[in-house]
Amino acid sequence: MKYILFPFKLIYKIYFLLYFVLTLVLFYPLFKFFLSKKERFPAAFKIIRVYARVWLYGSGIYLRVKGKENILRDQPFLICSNHTSFLDPAPLYAIFDQHFVFTGKKEIEKWPLFHIFYTSGMNILVDRHNRLGALKSFKAMMDVVKEGHPLVILPEGTIPTHAPKLGEFKSGAVSIAIQMGIPILPVTQTTNWKRLQRASLFKGNACPGVAEVVIHPPISTEGYIKKDADALQEKLKAIINQPLQEKYGV
């Protein structure tokens, strides 16, 4: 069966790549203008939300959201999602309408065109291999929370090769939530790895379809202190993993 599906997956991957590049180029002048000054970031966020929908729907990917009533409003909080595909940011932008700030790995600054979302200063790059750089990023995250914005952190830090099975969670997410006293909103993206799996052009899953997103009830960090970080992280991981366990047994 996989040999029969191979040409269709290959064609879809090529289409997806070309469509992504084309739409990014078309939107780029708007991004360049609205990301050039901090006071324009809220408008840039709205444009990115439109772009995310264009990117998804034009690729034949449609959202199915469970638990939308759990989304917090008009306050800073931490959005923590699993990371299974390069698609993962797009559903979050399409779903959440409150201006949030995304965190990403420092390597993104080398990606052509796409780097503008981070190097402009709207979102935060994290250098996990440089202690001073990591501390600087941590301070930037705290500043975002103080400004009243939600913060998005993908605790795995990268797409695990064995997705949808969760990778190791980094401690930064729960640490900042405890330190700033903000709730954590766990999110599980269950099918993005089927839509576009991390793999070479000739390997991995790739097909249009549904991007299912589960938004869990928020976790309060009230009463937690630094020494509770490991327990809170395990709790967060278990909640995010539950839909994956039910769906795939991972």
C-alpha positions, 0 to 999 in steps of 0.5 A, a space after each residue: 500500500 505504501 508504494 501505491 500512496 508514495 507518488 501521491 504523498 510526493 506530489 502533495 509535499 511538492 505542492 505544499 512546499 511551493 504553496 507555502 513559499 508562494 504565499 509567504 512571498 506574497 504576504 512578505 511585503 505586509 510582514 516587512 512593514 508591520 514587523 518593522 516597529 513594535 507598535 505595529 506588532 498587534 496588526 502584524 499578529 492579525 495578518 499572521 492569523 489570516 496568513 495561517 488560515 490561507 496556508 492551512 486551507 490552501 493546503 487542504 487542511 481543516 481545523 477541528 477544535 475541541 475544548 475551545 471553551 477552555 481558552 483564557 481571555 484578557 490575561 497572560 498565560 502560557 500555551 504549551 503544545 506538543 510538537 509533531 510537525 512544521 504545521 504546528 504554529 499555524 493552527 495556534 495562530 488560527 485558533 487564538 485571537 489574543 495577541 500572543 508571543 511565540 518562542 522558537 529555537 535560535 536556528 530559525 534565524 537562518 531560515 530564508 524569509 520565515 526568520 522575519 517572524 522572530 528576528 523582527 523582535 515580535 517573537 522570541 528566539 531561544 539559544 539552548 546552547 548558550 547560557 547567557 543567550 538562554 537567560 536573555 530569552 528567559 528575561 524577554 519571556 518574563 517581559 512579555 508576561 508583564 505586558 499582559 500577553 500570552 506566551 507560546 512554548 513547545 516544551 519539546 523544543 523540536 519535533 521528535 523523530 518518533 512523533 506522535 510519541 512525545 519527546 523529552 520536555 524542557 523545564 523552561 515552560 513550567 519554570 517561567 509559569 511558576 515564577 510569573 504565577 500564570 496558568 498553563 493552557 495545555 494543547 494537544 495537536 493529534 493529527 498534524 504528524 499525519 498531515 506533514 511528518 518530519 522527514 525527507 521529501 521521499 519519506 514520511 506522511 503527507 496528505 490533506 485532511 483534518 488538523 485536530 486540536 484539543 485544548 485542555 482546561 488550564 492548570 493553575 500554578 497558584 501555590 507552586 514553588 521552584 521545587 515543584 517544577 518537576 511534578 508540574 512538568 510531569 502533570 503537564 506532559 500527562 495531560 498533553 499525552 492523554 489524547 495521543 494515548 487514547 488515539 494511538 496508544 503511545 
